[in-house]
Amino acid sequence: MSRTYVITGAASGIGKVTAEILRERGETVIGVDLKGVEVAGDLSSHEGRRAAAGEAVQLAGGTVDAVIPCAGLSVMKPVTVAVNFFGMAEFLEALLPALGRSEAPRVALVSSMASLQPVSTALVDAMLAGDEEQALSIAGSLADASPESNPIYPSSKRAISRWVRREAPTTAWGGAGIPLNAVAPGTVVTPMTKDLLASEQGRAMTDAYVPMPLNSHQGAESIAHLLIWLTSVENTHCTGQTIYCDGGADAVLRGDDVWSWNDEAMARKFQEIGARLRG
């Protein structure tokens, strides 16, 4: 039976490829982008997000089975925050009622392995607090930082991965039977990265920040297939995760131990659980 998908950023890159694969499989796809798809919407503003979500729900007949937010920017300006974080989180919140009417609702977003890079804690905190005005103000003050160290894009992706992890187990998502996950690509060959990868210097800089020992730079289809599985009916228990589909970049950069930093806190948590169980 055909499922109805809403995909943002569907006019290019990962979103376009994901939409094409789903349509080839016979699924119904409602694309959202600035132009060239079913819903022309601007996800950089509150009004644009709400209007795009409303139109998508109307086209879907009131029920949406899966949402795959892919729309994103990588420019050193506040608009990156508006689209990458609020354009995903607020858009999804607007679609929650329509997802709730599906028998098997699913959501998978596009984060990035850039979420592992240095970020602005103040900017991440403002996004997670839902304070768009403050977040845009902080991003504006960071806009002139050097390209090599500008934290706007990494901060937007760190925030969206944390938002997914925070929201996934809540009543609104997990409690409603909606798996909520993110995929973190490495260097994907798309129009967004075309100019950067066109020069030897650009490729060298990219590979220094995103080392990909497995098969190097990836095509958009490598991310699309993972997004499609995460939003399929087969995914019944994977939620709250950011899955690094990045050719090994995460493993290279963070190494084999990503657990011990939190051992003491987890030991305390399990002690508290044991104490409660003992009465």
TAQUIDA-V863513 format. One record per pair of residues at least 24 apart in sequence whose ideal C-beta (glycine too) atoms are under 7 Angstrom apart, sorted by the first residue. I is the first residue (numbers start at 1). J is the second residue. D is the distance in Angstrom with one decimal. If there is no record, write none. Layout:
i={I	I}
j={J	J}
d={D	D}
//
This chain:
i={2	2	2	3	3	3	4	4	4	4	4	4	5	5	5	5	5	6	6	6	6	6	6	6	7	7	7	7	8	8	8	8	8	8	8	9	9	9	9	10	11	11	11	12	12	13	13	13	13	13	14	14	14	14	14	14	14	15	15	17	17	17	18	18	18	18	18	21	21	22	30	30	30	32	33	43	43	43	43	44	44	44	44	46	49	49	49	49	50	52	53	53	53	57	57	60	62	62	63	63	63	64	64	64	64	65	65	65	66	66	66	66	67	67	67	67	68	68	68	69	69	70	72	74	74	76	76	76	76	77	78	78	78	78	80	80	80	81	81	81	81	81	81	82	82	84	84	84	85	85	85	85	86	88	89	96	99	100	104	105	105	106	106	106	106	106	106	107	107	107	108	108	108	108	108	108	109	109	109	110	110	111	111	111	111	111	111	111	112	112	112	113	113	113	113	113	113	113	113	114	114	114	115	115	115	115	115	115	116	116	116	117	118	118	119	119	119	119	120	120	123	123	124	124	124	127	128	128	128	161	164	164	165	168	168	169	174	179	179	179	180	180	181	181	181	181	181	182	183	183	183	183	183	184	184	184	184	184	185	185	185	185	186	186	186	186	186	186	187	187	187	188	188	188	189	189	190	210	211	211	212	212	212	212	213	213	213	214	214	215	216	218}
j={26	27	28	27	65	66	28	30	60	63	64	65	29	30	65	66	68	30	32	56	60	64	67	95	31	32	68	70	32	33	43	69	70	71	91	33	70	71	72	37	35	36	37	190	191	70	190	191	192	220	70	110	188	190	220	223	224	70	71	220	221	224	68	70	224	227	228	224	228	228	56	59	60	56	71	71	83	87	91	79	82	83	87	90	87	90	91	94	94	91	91	94	95	95	98	98	98	101	98	101	102	95	98	99	102	102	104	105	105	106	107	231	92	95	99	107	108	227	231	109	110	110	110	153	192	143	147	150	152	143	136	139	140	143	152	153	156	127	135	136	139	152	156	132	136	156	157	160	127	156	159	160	132	160	163	172	178	176	233	177	178	178	179	230	231	232	235	178	180	231	181	182	183	227	230	231	160	164	182	182	183	157	160	161	182	183	184	242	157	184	185	184	185	186	210	244	246	249	250	153	154	157	154	157	158	161	184	242	250	253	254	154	151	154	151	154	155	158	151	155	151	155	155	158	159	159	159	162	163	242	240	242	240	239	240	240	239	235	238	239	239	240	230	238	239	241	243	242	223	226	227	243	245	242	243	244	245	246	218	223	245	246	210	212	218	246	247	249	212	217	218	218	220	223	217	219	220	249	249	252	246	247	248	249	247	248	252	247	248	247	247	247}
d={5.7	5.6	5.5	5.3	4.0	6.2	4.5	7.0	4.9	6.7	5.7	4.9	5.0	7.0	6.7	4.8	6.3	4.9	6.5	4.8	6.9	5.5	4.8	6.7	5.5	6.9	4.7	6.2	4.5	7.0	6.4	4.6	5.7	3.9	6.6	6.0	3.7	3.4	6.4	4.8	6.8	4.4	5.3	7.0	5.3	6.9	3.8	6.1	6.1	5.9	4.9	6.0	6.5	6.6	4.6	5.0	6.2	3.4	6.7	4.0	5.5	4.7	5.9	6.6	4.0	5.6	6.6	5.4	6.5	6.5	5.1	5.1	6.0	6.0	6.8	5.4	5.3	3.3	6.2	5.3	4.3	5.1	6.4	6.8	6.2	4.9	4.8	6.5	5.7	6.9	5.6	3.6	5.4	6.7	4.6	6.5	6.3	6.4	5.9	4.3	5.6	5.8	4.2	5.4	6.4	4.5	6.5	6.3	6.9	4.4	6.8	3.9	6.1	5.6	6.8	4.9	5.6	5.2	6.1	4.8	6.8	4.9	6.3	5.1	5.8	5.4	6.9	4.8	5.6	5.5	4.3	4.0	5.1	6.9	5.2	5.7	5.7	6.6	5.2	6.1	4.7	6.5	5.3	7.0	6.5	3.7	6.6	6.6	4.6	5.0	5.0	5.5	5.3	5.7	5.5	6.5	5.9	5.8	4.5	6.7	4.6	6.8	5.4	6.7	3.9	7.0	6.3	6.2	4.9	6.9	5.0	6.8	6.3	4.7	3.9	5.0	6.2	6.4	4.5	7.0	5.9	4.9	5.4	4.6	4.1	6.7	4.5	5.2	4.2	5.4	6.2	4.9	6.8	5.5	6.2	5.9	4.6	5.0	5.9	5.9	4.5	5.1	6.3	4.1	4.4	4.9	6.2	6.9	6.6	6.0	6.7	4.1	5.9	6.6	5.0	4.9	4.2	4.9	4.4	5.0	6.9	4.4	5.1	5.4	4.8	4.0	5.7	6.1	6.3	4.3	6.4	6.5	5.0	4.5	3.3	6.1	5.9	5.5	6.1	4.2	5.7	6.8	5.0	6.1	6.1	4.9	6.7	4.4	5.7	5.3	5.8	5.3	5.6	5.1	6.7	4.7	6.9	6.3	6.7	5.0	5.9	6.1	5.1	4.9	6.1	3.3	4.8	4.7	6.4	4.8	7.0	5.5	5.7	6.3	5.4	6.0	5.8	4.9	5.5	4.6	6.5	3.0	6.1	5.5	6.6	4.6	6.7	4.4	4.7	5.7	6.5	6.2}
//
